[in-house]
Amino acid sequence: MIGLDEVKKEVQALSSLVRVQQLRADKNMRVIPVQLHSIFTGNPGTGKTTVAKLFSELLKEIGLLKRGHVVIASRADLVAGYVGQTAIKTKKKIREALGGVLFIDEAYSLAAGGEKDFGREAIDTLVEEMTKHNENLVVILAGYPDEMKRLIDQNPGLESRFKKYIQFNDYSKEEIFDMVMMYATEYGYQLNNQAISYVQEELQNIRITSNGRFAVNLVERAIQMQAQRICQLNEDAIETSLLMTLQKEDFVI
């Protein structure tokens, strides 16, 4: 993955700790409990969901998770509108995630409705189920840094179970450009020199709030613009190089 240097260091350190504790267990040495439940903080598009999937695969590879899959959930997947239904919905989603990772996006929304809101029931159920399935479930809560801190501070049960915080910083303009080039290549396209210069220059002049999603959207829109441009040509004039090349006019930033 492009960028995310600090995230990579955190995941590598955690992976190393898990591996060494397993080696110690194999030799009948004393091991320490490894805290895998984590808080991912950062703005949208910074790679939190993608890293969660890779993290789950890693934990499966080293034998800590049986399935290594990721179940993505939001408030709507956990909270019901009637008394007693929230616990049922939350437990159902947790059962889906057993053997893997339960990734709760915008987790702070669970505590956003006040004391009588059913989101608190979802939190209580989550804490209870995490205790029951501690050996077969990893929970990752994700969201904006300030909101996530308030969520944890308000819930002692969560605070005692989530000790690992991983911050996902916004991407630099240079990293966004690298993503544009990467996605274009993955889709089977290339930018000509004029397009490369144009995108590099324009990226320095705009404010990007969606991070990696901006790069994906930009490339996909350029591919659509290229398709419209090519369809105006005579088919006999359409060569392979034309089909795979994105030009300056295809990029509208």
Secondary structure, DSSP 8 states (H G I E B T S, - for coil): --S-HHHHHHHHHHHHHHHHHHHHHHTT---------EEEEE-TTSSHHHHHHHHHHHHHHTTS-SS--EEEE-HHHH--SSTTHHHHHHHHHHHHHTTSEEEETTGGGGGSS-TTSTHHHHHHHHHHHHHHTTTS-EEEEEE-HHHHHHHHHH-HHHHHH--EEEEE----HHHHHHHHHHHHHHTT-EE-HHHHHHHHHHHTTS--SSTHHHHHHHHHHHHHHHHHHHTTS-GGG--HHHHHEE-GGG---
